[in-house]
Amino acid sequence: MNDKISAKLKTLPAQPGVYFHKSASGEIIYVGKAAVLKNRVRQYFQKGRAADAKTDALVAEIDDIDWITVETELDALFLESEMIKRYKPRYNVLLRDDKSQIYIRLNMQDPYPCISFTRYPLDDGAEYFGPYHNGRAIKRALRFLRKTFPYSTHEIMPNRLCLHYHIGLCPGVEAQRITSKEYKDTLRKLVRYLTGDRVKILRELESDMKQAAKETRFEDAAKLRNRISNLKQLQNQIIFRDEEFMDLSKDQGLSGLMRLLTLPEVPKRIEGYDISHMSGTNNVASMVVATNGIAHKSEYRKFKMQLPGNNDFGHMREVMLRRFSGKHLDWPKPDLLLIDGGKGQLSAAIEALEEKGIRIPVIGLAKREEQIVIHNTRSHVTLSHEALKPWATEKNPMAEPFVTYSDDFTLVNLPHSSHIVKLLQRIRDESHRFAVSYHTVLKRQKQIKSELDEVPGIGTITRKKLINVFGSTRGVRAADREQLEATLGKAKGKMLYQWLHGGS
């Protein structure tokens, strides 16, 4: 343990948070969460620690430590997940206890949505939160929150009230003891809590409690009082995204990006854009959002391109025109736009923004070398030479070999391990993933349509049902007559079998 680490261990706070172990090169090699940062981080360097070859290798490589404090352990759980996805630390792969990533799934389109967990999120209209690298911790957190926000876990509705209803953890959706609207209001509060709206929710509950007492609805007031008490006790529970209490100046990716581009303040909302297609078919665009550096999936949007053909520049121009058409006034204004691509894609986006009279900082990230692409006069940013100094060479401290200048563009090649590049990569990769997932859905729908759309009496709902049951069009064709009749009924099943195979 070097003197730098020894000095930092003395300043560790007794608060929940996320800590970062760094190598001598500054690379983040491990991200962890803690109920009490002071206790957890010091454990790595205690002589009496249980011997473990992998942990010993990590400790031997630690040259520096950093951390971010948050309000509760639940916040640390969400923040740890996001930072692991951003930095991809190699020791997290070696040391994490639960190797199966897990997502929370909630489909608000259902009359009585249920909370469930999955390892494979789909583009099915449901909301997904995650992934989380510690499945046990997130399930434990949801159990605590269920006392305040009772929810159903019934993917198939039972015929009678469940045990959880009788102990106050389920609102009784089986017998409609709560209306769909009231139940969804509770779920929306749960989602708001998970995404950092804790203070406002507490205030709303306190206001509702006082109003219920004023109207002599004392039973309702007591229930609200208990919910408030449960929420406040969460700070004392042993569980593990809460941007509301996070010091953004400690997010070195955000603060570094602000200094590098000379932005007036930390970019709290960054929107990332990408295009996906296959040989000019099923063209789509994605818009992903990072709020305070953390993926904000409920703000993601997707666009089915109207312009045909293989034209990335034209499609980027189209998505910018549609995003800033004036029809989406309820979407917050971004502080920075990140375009997946180089000079061509960035120029197309800038052209569309100028056509709409929009003045927002906009940059690109070119895939091959992870170059930050800046237009010298139209990106509305100013490259800071002062911010570039930490990466100057020892032989020539004034040199900037990683910056390439031309008449119109500046290309910045920061080390791939830098916090700024890691942040931009995270947003770019998420925009690419989201675009590809939507493209895949459209391609699958087209394949299904080409196989089953000509069958008389088989409409959209029936096609979906067949694909859900048999997995694919090939599975439908391979099904025997009895299976099709069991799924569709005797008459329609027989008709479909005869259509697919001929004969009687």
C-alpha positions as CSV (number, residue, x, y, z in Angstrom):
1,M,0.0,0.0,0.0
2,N,1.5,3.3,-1.1
3,D,1.4,6.6,0.7
4,K,-1.3,8.0,-1.6
5,I,-3.7,5.2,-0.7
6,S,-2.8,5.4,3.0
7,A,-3.7,9.1,3.1
8,K,-7.0,8.5,1.2
9,L,-8.1,5.7,3.5
10,K,-8.0,8.3,6.4
11,T,-10.5,10.5,4.5
12,L,-13.0,7.9,3.5
13,P,-16.6,8.9,4.6
14,A,-18.9,6.7,6.7
15,Q,-21.6,6.9,4.0
16,P,-23.0,4.6,1.3
17,G,-21.4,5.0,-2.1
18,V,-19.5,3.5,-5.0
19,Y,-15.7,3.2,-5.0
20,F,-13.2,2.9,-7.8
21,H,-9.9,1.0,-7.6
22,K,-7.3,2.3,-10.2
23,S,-4.1,1.0,-11.6
24,A,-0.8,3.0,-11.9
25,S,-1.9,4.0,-15.4
26,G,-5.2,5.5,-14.1
27,E,-7.3,2.7,-15.5
28,I,-10.3,1.8,-13.4
29,I,-9.8,-1.9,-12.7
30,Y,-12.7,-2.5,-10.2
31,V,-16.0,-0.8,-9.2
32,G,-17.7,-1.7,-6.0
33,K,-20.6,-0.5,-3.8
34,A,-20.6,-0.1,0.0
35,A,-23.0,0.5,2.8
36,V,-20.2,2.3,4.7
37,L,-17.4,3.3,2.3
38,K,-14.9,3.7,5.2
39,N,-15.3,0.1,6.4
40,R,-15.6,-1.6,3.0
41,V,-12.6,0.0,1.2
42,R,-10.3,-0.5,4.2
43,Q,-11.0,-4.2,4.3
44,Y,-9.0,-4.7,1.1
45,F,-5.8,-3.6,2.8
46,Q,-6.3,-5.3,6.2
47,K,-3.7,-7.9,7.1
48,G,-6.2,-10.2,8.6
49,R,-8.3,-10.4,5.4
50,A,-9.1,-13.9,4.2
51,A,-6.6,-15.0,1.6
52,D,-8.0,-15.1,-2.0
53,A,-5.8,-15.3,-5.1
54,K,-8.0,-13.1,-7.3
55,T,-8.5,-10.4,-4.6
56,D,-4.8,-10.5,-3.8
57,A,-4.0,-9.9,-7.5
58,L,-6.4,-6.9,-7.5
59,V,-4.9,-5.4,-4.3
60,A,-1.4,-5.8,-5.7
61,E,-2.4,-3.7,-8.7
62,I,-4.3,-0.9,-6.9
63,D,-2.4,2.4,-7.1
64,D,-5.2,4.9,-6.3
65,I,-8.8,5.0,-5.0
66,D,-11.7,7.3,-5.7
67,W,-15.4,7.2,-4.7
68,I,-18.8,8.9,-5.0
69,T,-21.1,9.1,-2.0
70,V,-24.9,8.7,-2.3
71,E,-27.9,8.9,0.0
72,T,-28.8,5.3,0.5
73,E,-27.5,1.8,-0.3
74,L,-30.2,1.4,-2.9
75,D,-28.7,4.4,-4.8
76,A,-25.3,2.7,-4.6
77,L,-26.7,-0.4,-6.2
78,F,-28.1,1.5,-9.2
79,L,-24.9,3.7,-9.6
80,E,-22.6,0.7,-9.3
81,S,-24.5,-1.1,-12.2
82,E,-24.1,2.0,-14.4
83,M,-20.4,2.5,-13.7
84,I,-19.6,-1.1,-14.4
85,K,-21.4,-0.8,-17.8
86,R,-19.4,2.4,-18.5
87,Y,-15.9,1.3,-17.5
88,K,-16.1,-2.5,-18.0
89,P,-13.4,-3.1,-15.3
90,R,-11.6,-6.3,-15.8
91,Y,-11.6,-7.4,-12.1
92,N,-15.4,-7.1,-11.9
93,V,-15.6,-10.0,-14.3
94,L,-13.2,-12.0,-12.2
95,L,-14.5,-11.2,-8.8
96,R,-18.3,-10.6,-8.9
97,D,-20.3,-13.1,-7.0
98,D,-23.4,-13.2,-9.2
99,K,-22.3,-13.6,-12.8
100,S,-25.8,-13.5,-14.2
101,Q,-27.0,-10.0,-15.1
102,I,-30.6,-9.3,-14.3
103,Y,-33.2,-6.8,-15.3
104,I,-36.5,-5.6,-13.7
105,R,-39.4,-5.8,-16.2
106,L,-42.6,-3.7,-16.0
107,N,-45.2,-3.6,-18.7
108,M,-47.5,-0.6,-18.1
109,Q,-49.6,-1.5,-21.1
110,D,-51.2,-4.4,-19.1
111,P,-54.3,-3.6,-17.1
112,Y,-52.6,-4.9,-13.9
113,P,-48.8,-4.9,-14.6
114,C,-46.6,-7.2,-12.6
115,I,-43.0,-6.8,-11.5
116,S,-40.7,-9.6,-12.8
117,F,-37.1,-10.3,-13.4
118,T,-35.4,-11.4,-16.6
119,R,-31.9,-11.9,-18.1
120,Y,-33.1,-11.3,-21.6
121,P,-34.8,-7.9,-22.2
122,L,-37.0,-7.7,-25.4
123,D,-38.2,-4.7,-27.4
124,D,-41.8,-5.6,-26.5
125,G,-43.0,-2.2,-25.2
126,A,-42.3,-3.0,-21.5
127,E,-39.9,-0.9,-19.4
128,Y,-36.6,-2.6,-18.3
129,F,-34.4,-1.4,-15.5
130,G,-30.8,-2.7,-15.3
131,P,-28.9,-4.8,-15.9
132,Y,-27.8,-5.4,-12.3
133,H,-24.7,-7.5,-11.5
134,N,-26.0,-8.6,-8.1
135,G,-29.4,-10.3,-8.5
136,R,-29.8,-11.1,-4.8
137,A,-29.2,-7.4,-3.8
138,I,-31.8,-6.0,-6.3
139,K,-34.4,-8.6,-5.3
140,R,-33.8,-7.7,-1.7
141,A,-34.2,-4.0,-2.5
142,L,-37.5,-4.6,-4.3
143,R,-38.8,-6.6,-1.3
144,F,-38.2,-3.6,1.0
145,L,-39.8,-1.2,-1.5
146,R,-42.8,-3.5,-1.8
147,K,-43.9,-2.5,1.8
148,T,-44.3,1.1,0.5
149,F,-45.4,0.4,-3.0
150,P,-47.4,-2.9,-3.0
151,Y,-47.2,-4.6,-6.4
152,S,-48.2,-7.8,-8.1
153,T,-45.8,-10.5,-9.3
154,H,-48.5,-12.6,-11.0
155,E,-47.6,-13.1,-14.7
156,I,-50.7,-15.4,-14.8
157,M,-53.6,-14.1,-12.7
158,P,-54.6,-16.6,-10.0
159,N,-58.3,-17.3,-9.2
160,R,-58.1,-16.1,-5.6
161,L,-56.3,-13.7,-3.4
162,C,-52.7,-14.6,-2.8
163,L,-50.8,-14.7,0.6
164,H,-49.0,-11.4,-0.2
165,Y,-52.3,-9.6,-0.3
166,H,-53.1,-10.7,3.3
167,I,-49.7,-9.4,4.6
168,G,-50.0,-6.1,2.7
169,L,-47.5,-6.6,-0.1
170,C,-49.9,-7.1,-3.0
171,P,-52.9,-4.8,-3.6
172,G,-55.3,-7.6,-4.5
173,V,-55.3,-7.3,-8.2
174,E,-56.7,-10.9,-8.4
175,A,-60.1,-9.7,-7.1
176,Q,-59.8,-6.2,-8.4
177,R,-59.6,-4.8,-4.8
178,I,-57.8,-1.8,-6.4
179,T,-58.6,-0.2,-9.8
180,S,-56.2,-0.4,-12.6
181,K,-55.7,3.4,-12.5
182,E,-54.9,3.4,-8.7
183,Y,-52.6,0.5,-9.1
184,K,-50.6,2.1,-12.0
185,D,-50.3,5.3,-9.9
186,T,-48.6,3.2,-7.2
187,L,-46.2,1.6,-9.8
188,R,-45.4,5.0,-11.3
189,K,-44.3,6.2,-7.8
190,L,-42.1,3.1,-7.5
191,V,-40.5,3.8,-10.9
192,R,-40.0,7.5,-9.8
193,Y,-38.3,6.3,-6.7
194,L,-36.0,4.0,-8.6
195,T,-35.0,6.9,-10.9
196,G,-34.2,9.3,-8.2
197,D,-37.4,11.2,-7.3
198,R,-37.4,10.2,-3.6
199,V,-37.7,13.7,-2.0
200,K,-40.7,14.7,-4.1
201,I,-42.5,11.4,-3.4
202,L,-42.1,11.8,0.3
203,R,-43.5,15.3,0.1
204,E,-46.5,14.1,-1.9
205,L,-47.2,11.3,0.5
206,E,-47.0,13.7,3.5
207,S,-49.4,16.1,1.7
208,D,-51.8,13.2,0.9
209,M,-51.7,12.0,4.6
210,K,-52.5,15.5,5.9
211,Q,-55.4,15.8,3.4
212,A,-56.8,12.4,4.4
213,A,-56.6,13.3,8.1
214,K,-58.3,16.7,7.4
215,E,-61.2,14.8,5.6
216,T,-61.4,12.4,8.6
217,R,-60.3,9.5,6.4
218,F,-58.1,8.2,9.3
219,E,-57.6,4.7,8.0
220,D,-56.2,6.1,4.7
221,A,-54.0,8.5,6.6
222,A,-52.6,5.7,8.8
223,K,-51.7,3.7,5.7
224,L,-49.9,6.7,4.2
225,R,-48.1,7.3,7.5
226,N,-46.8,3.8,7.4
227,R,-45.6,4.2,3.8
228,I,-43.7,7.3,4.8
229,S,-42.1,5.6,7.7
230,N,-41.1,2.6,5.5
231,L,-39.4,4.9,3.0
232,K,-37.5,6.8,5.7
233,Q,-36.3,3.5,7.2
234,L,-34.8,2.5,3.8
235,Q,-31.7,4.6,4.7
236,N,-31.1,2.1,7.6
237,Q,-31.7,-1.1,5.6
238,I,-28.9,-3.3,4.5
239,I,-29.6,-3.3,0.8
240,F,-27.8,-1.8,-1.9
241,R,-29.9,5.5,-9.4
242,D,-30.2,8.3,-7.7
243,E,-28.9,11.4,-9.6
244,E,-30.7,13.7,-7.1
245,F,-28.0,13.3,-4.4
246,M,-25.0,12.6,-6.6
247,D,-22.3,15.2,-6.8
248,L,-21.8,15.5,-10.6
249,S,-18.4,17.2,-10.2
250,K,-17.2,13.8,-9.0
251,D,-18.2,12.1,-12.2
252,Q,-14.9,12.5,-14.0
253,G,-16.4,11.7,-17.4
254,L,-18.9,14.5,-17.2
255,S,-16.7,17.0,-15.6
256,G,-13.8,16.2,-18.0
257,L,-16.2,16.5,-21.0
258,M,-17.3,19.9,-19.7
259,R,-13.7,21.1,-19.5
260,L,-12.6,19.6,-22.8
261,L,-15.4,21.2,-24.8
262,T,-15.6,24.4,-22.7
263,L,-19.3,23.9,-21.9
264,P,-20.9,26.4,-19.5
265,E,-21.9,23.6,-17.1
266,V,-21.8,19.8,-16.7
267,P,-24.0,18.3,-19.5
268,K,-26.8,16.9,-17.4
269,R,-28.8,15.5,-20.5
270,I,-26.8,13.9,-23.3
271,E,-28.7,12.5,-26.3
272,G,-27.0,9.8,-28.5
273,Y,-28.1,9.0,-32.0
274,D,-27.4,6.0,-34.3
275,I,-28.8,4.5,-37.6
276,S,-29.4,0.8,-38.3
277,H,-30.4,-1.0,-41.4
278,M,-29.6,-4.1,-43.6
279,S,-28.7,-3.3,-47.2
280,G,-31.0,-0.3,-47.1
281,T,-34.0,-2.1,-45.7
282,N,-35.9,-1.7,-42.4
283,N,-34.1,1.6,-41.8
284,V,-34.4,2.8,-38.2
285,A,-32.8,5.5,-35.9
286,S,-32.4,5.5,-32.1
287,M,-32.3,8.3,-29.6
288,V,-30.9,7.3,-26.2
289,V,-30.5,9.6,-23.2
290,A,-28.0,9.8,-20.4
291,T,-29.2,11.9,-17.5
292,N,-26.3,13.0,-15.2
293,G,-24.1,10.4,-17.0
294,I,-26.6,7.5,-16.3
295,A,-28.7,5.7,-18.9
296,H,-32.3,7.0,-18.6
297,K,-34.1,4.3,-20.5
298,S,-37.7,5.6,-20.1
299,E,-36.5,8.6,-22.2
300,Y,-35.3,6.5,-25.1
301,R,-37.0,7.0,-28.4
302,K,-37.0,5.1,-31.8
303,F,-37.7,6.3,-35.3
304,K,-38.8,4.3,-38.3
305,M,-37.1,6.1,-41.3
306,Q,-39.3,7.4,-44.1
307,L,-36.3,8.0,-46.4
308,P,-35.7,4.7,-48.3
309,G,-32.4,3.1,-49.3
310,N,-28.9,2.9,-47.8
311,N,-28.3,6.6,-46.9
312,D,-26.8,7.1,-43.4
313,F,-26.3,10.8,-43.9
314,G,-29.8,11.3,-45.2
315,H,-31.2,9.3,-42.3
316,M,-29.2,11.2,-39.7
317,R,-30.6,14.4,-41.2
318,E,-34.1,13.0,-41.1
319,V,-34.0,12.0,-37.4
320,M,-32.6,15.4,-36.4
321,L,-35.4,17.1,-38.3
322,R,-38.0,14.9,-36.6
323,R,-36.5,15.2,-33.2
324,F,-36.6,19.0,-33.3
325,S,-39.7,19.4,-35.4
326,G,-41.5,21.2,-32.6
327,K,-43.9,18.3,-32.0
328,H,-41.9,17.0,-29.0
329,L,-42.0,20.0,-26.6
330,D,-42.4,17.6,-23.7
331,W,-39.0,16.1,-24.3
332,P,-36.4,18.1,-22.3
333,K,-33.8,20.1,-24.3
334,P,-30.4,18.3,-24.4
335,D,-27.2,19.9,-23.2
336,L,-25.1,17.9,-25.7
337,L,-25.8,15.7,-28.8
338,L,-23.6,12.7,-29.6
339,I,-23.7,11.4,-33.1
340,D,-22.5,7.9,-33.8
341,G,-20.2,8.4,-36.8
342,G,-17.6,10.7,-38.3
343,K,-17.5,13.9,-40.4
344,G,-20.4,12.9,-42.7
345,Q,-22.9,11.9,-40.1
346,L,-22.0,15.0,-37.9
347,S,-22.3,17.3,-40.9
348,A,-25.8,15.9,-41.8
349,A,-26.9,16.4,-38.2
350,I,-25.6,20.0,-38.0
351,E,-27.3,20.8,-41.4
352,A,-30.6,19.7,-40.0
353,L,-30.2,21.6,-36.7
354,E,-29.3,24.8,-38.5
355,E,-32.3,24.3,-40.8
356,K,-34.5,24.3,-37.6
357,G,-32.6,27.2,-36.0
358,I,-31.5,24.9,-33.1
359,R,-28.2,25.9,-31.4
360,I,-27.0,22.9,-29.3
361,P,-23.5,21.6,-28.8
362,V,-23.1,18.6,-31.0
363,I,-20.1,16.2,-31.6
364,G,-19.5,12.8,-33.2
365,L,-17.7,9.7,-32.1
366,A,-16.0,7.8,-35.0
367,K,-15.9,4.0,-34.4
368,R,-12.6,2.9,-35.8
369,E,-10.2,5.0,-33.6
370,E,-12.8,6.3,-31.1
371,Q,-12.1,9.8,-32.3
372,I,-14.1,12.7,-31.0
373,V,-15.2,14.7,-34.1
374,I,-15.8,18.4,-33.7
375,H,-16.8,20.9,-36.4
376,N,-14.6,24.0,-36.0
377,T,-17.3,26.6,-36.4
378,R,-20.7,24.8,-36.3
379,S,-20.5,22.3,-33.3
380,H,-21.0,25.2,-30.8
381,V,-18.1,24.0,-28.6
382,T,-14.6,25.2,-28.1
383,L,-11.8,22.7,-27.7
384,S,-9.8,23.5,-24.5
385,H,-6.0,23.2,-25.0
386,E,-5.7,23.4,-21.2
387,A,-7.8,20.3,-20.7
388,L,-5.6,18.5,-23.2
389,K,-2.4,19.0,-21.2
390,P,-2.6,15.9,-19.0
391,W,-2.2,13.8,-22.2
392,A,0.7,15.7,-23.6
393,T,3.9,13.7,-24.0
394,E,6.7,13.9,-21.5
395,K,9.3,14.6,-24.2
396,N,7.3,17.5,-25.6
397,P,4.8,18.9,-22.9
398,M,3.3,21.3,-25.4
399,A,2.7,18.7,-28.1
400,E,-0.8,17.5,-29.0
401,P,-0.1,14.5,-31.3
402,F,-3.6,13.1,-30.6
403,V,-5.3,16.2,-32.1
404,T,-5.7,16.5,-35.9
405,Y,-6.7,19.8,-37.4
406,S,-8.2,20.6,-40.8
407,D,-10.1,23.6,-42.3
408,D,-13.5,22.3,-41.1
409,F,-13.0,19.6,-38.5
410,T,-10.9,18.8,-35.4
411,L,-10.3,15.1,-34.5
412,V,-9.4,14.3,-30.9
413,N,-7.8,11.0,-30.0
414,L,-7.8,10.6,-26.3
415,P,-6.6,7.4,-24.6
416,H,-9.3,4.8,-24.8
417,S,-9.0,4.4,-21.0
418,S,-9.9,8.0,-20.3
419,H,-13.1,8.8,-18.4
420,I,-14.3,11.0,-21.2
421,V,-14.0,8.3,-23.9
422,K,-15.6,5.7,-21.5
423,L,-18.6,8.0,-21.0
424,L,-19.0,8.7,-24.8
425,Q,-18.5,5.0,-25.6
426,R,-21.2,4.0,-23.1
427,I,-23.7,6.4,-24.7
428,R,-22.7,5.4,-28.3
429,D,-22.8,1.7,-27.6
430,E,-26.3,2.1,-26.0
431,S,-27.6,4.0,-29.0
432,H,-26.2,1.3,-31.3
433,R,-27.8,-1.5,-29.2
434,F,-31.1,0.2,-29.1
435,A,-31.1,0.9,-32.9
436,V,-30.2,-2.7,-33.7
437,S,-32.8,-4.2,-31.4
438,Y,-35.6,-2.1,-33.2
439,H,-34.2,-3.0,-36.6
440,T,-34.3,-6.7,-35.6
441,V,-37.9,-6.4,-34.5
442,L,-38.9,-4.9,-37.8
443,K,-37.0,-7.5,-39.8
444,R,-38.7,-10.3,-37.8
445,Q,-42.1,-8.8,-38.3
446,K,-41.4,-8.6,-42.1
447,Q,-40.4,-12.3,-42.1
448,I,-43.6,-13.3,-40.2
449,K,-45.7,-11.3,-42.5
450,S,-44.2,-12.9,-45.6
451,E,-45.0,-16.4,-44.3
452,L,-48.4,-16.1,-42.7
453,D,-50.0,-12.9,-44.0
454,E,-51.5,-14.7,-47.0
455,V,-53.3,-17.3,-44.9
456,P,-57.1,-16.5,-44.9
457,G,-58.6,-15.9,-41.5
458,I,-55.2,-15.4,-39.8
459,G,-55.0,-11.8,-38.6
460,T,-52.4,-9.8,-36.7
461,I,-53.4,-11.0,-33.2
462,T,-53.5,-14.7,-34.3
463,R,-50.1,-14.3,-36.0
464,K,-48.6,-13.0,-32.7
465,K,-50.2,-15.8,-30.8
466,L,-48.8,-18.4,-33.1
467,I,-45.3,-16.9,-32.9
468,N,-45.5,-16.7,-29.1
469,V,-46.5,-20.4,-28.9
470,F,-44.3,-21.9,-31.5
471,G,-41.4,-19.4,-31.5
472,S,-41.1,-18.8,-35.2
473,T,-42.8,-19.3,-38.6
474,R,-40.7,-22.5,-39.0
475,G,-42.1,-23.7,-35.6
476,V,-45.7,-23.1,-36.8
477,R,-45.0,-25.1,-40.0
478,A,-43.5,-27.9,-38.0
479,A,-46.4,-28.1,-35.6
480,D,-48.8,-31.0,-36.0
481,R,-52.6,-30.6,-36.6
482,E,-53.5,-31.3,-32.9
483,Q,-51.1,-28.6,-31.7
484,L,-52.5,-26.0,-34.0
485,E,-56.1,-27.0,-33.1
486,A,-55.2,-26.7,-29.4
487,T,-53.8,-23.2,-30.0
488,L,-56.4,-21.8,-32.4
489,G,-59.5,-24.0,-31.9
490,K,-60.5,-27.0,-34.0
491,A,-61.8,-25.2,-37.1
492,K,-59.1,-22.6,-37.5
493,G,-56.3,-25.0,-36.5
494,K,-57.5,-27.5,-39.1
495,M,-57.7,-24.8,-41.8
496,L,-54.2,-23.5,-41.1
497,Y,-52.7,-27.1,-41.1
498,Q,-54.4,-27.8,-44.5
499,W,-53.2,-24.4,-45.9
500,L,-49.6,-25.1,-44.8
501,H,-49.4,-28.8,-45.7
502,G,-52.2,-29.4,-48.2
503,G,-54.7,-32.3,-48.0
504,S,-57.5,-32.9,-45.5
